[in-house]
């Protein structure tokens, strides 16, 4: 399979290469391979020998890891006495 064919399929199906996903995450390709072997991470497919990740699955993975900070209510902060310096 040529790079041109892989690229057109990637565009058509919304796929990202293994190298692109590793760079996006700031991890190594071996780290991604380790995750896949443990059944972790976003959905992927293989086009020939090339591992490709689905953009939609990457979004789902990011959403699953998203943390919304919880701030204490303002009244709780105000009702606590200040300690002298």
N, C-alpha and C positions, 0 to 999 in steps of 0.2 A: 504494500500500500504506500503510495507516494505521499509526501508532505502536503501536496496540493489537495489530494483526495481527503486526507485527514482533516485539513483545515476547513474544507467545505462542509464535511460532515459535522465538525465541531460547531461551526456557525449555525448550521441547520438545526441541530439538536440541543444547542445551548450547552456545549461542553467546554471544559477548561483542562489544559494539559496538567500532568502530574507536576512538572517543573513550575508552571504558573501558580498552581495551588500551593506548592511548597513555599514559593516566594511570597505569596499573599499572606500566608500564616507565619512566615519567618521561621520555618523549620526545614530540616533536610529531607531529601527524598527518602533516605532510609527510615526516617521517623514516620513518614506517611506509610511506607511499606509495612512497618511494624504495626501501626494502627490497623491497617487493612487485615493483617494476619490475625489480629485479635477481634475482628468484627466491629471495629470502632470507626468513627468518622462518617462523612457523607457517602451517599451512593456513588458508585463508579461503574465504568464499563471498560472493556478492552477493545481497541480497534487494532487488530493485528497484535503487536507486542506493546502498543502504546496504551497506557492507563489514562483514562479521561474521567473527570468528575463532572457531574451535572450541576450547572449553575444554581438551579432551584434547590438542590440538596445542600449546596454550600450555604445558601441563604437560610435554610431550615436549621442547619448546624449552628450558624451564628446566632439565630434567634433563640435556640435552645440554651446557648451559653450566655445570653444577655442577662445582666443583673441590673435591677433598678435599685439604686440606693434608697434606704429608708431613713428619713430624718425624723428625729423626735419632734413632737408637737411643740410649737413655740411656747405655750403656757407651761409645759414641763420645764423648759429651759429657764424661764423667768421665775418660776416658783422656788427654784433651788437657791439657797443662800450662797452668796459669794464668800470665798475664803479670803481673809486678809493676806496681803503680800508680805 
